[in-house]
């Protein structure tokens, strides 16, 4: 049968039983927003997503003598990783990455002498929270759309679509209230739960090849 034993590399994608229906509903909701708000350029539709980047992978395997009952691996309990927020428009524009670093002490963070450290500190690149999402919107997303609106000669209140993953901060009332109060022209939509692998543009087009490159 040409089968052999392999170690699992990722969890099986658990798609909804009605995956085709929920994806069609997402398409229709987006199409209705585009039509009602007269969104004439794909640059005004941005999808963002977060992913975990492991920069020091921990392996479960090591060498030990035959018949050993216990095998110790150094660093097994450690997790060296960061959160990467990426965004892309339907016109193919890639927005700047937001890197979120977290750790028990400052030793887990970049050196203060690292290139761009001051800029990262000002933008509050640290923990993945409501504050960092607000920072991403105000420091990266809104300036991107403002520049595009000037270039295309459209009003600054031109409606735009922000497509998000169904994640605890993205889906929170606090974040929605903040968006509605400060940027009422940003209309947010959510990728249906459980369909990230097939219906999340940033997951398929940006994150997967980026992780392979890292």
Helices and strands as residue ranges (DSSP letters): H 19-36, G 42-44, E 45-56, E 80-89, E 98-100, G 106-108, H 117-122, H 130-136, I 137-141, H 142-152, E 160-164, H 173-182, E 186-190, H 196-199, H 201-202, I 203-207, H 208-213
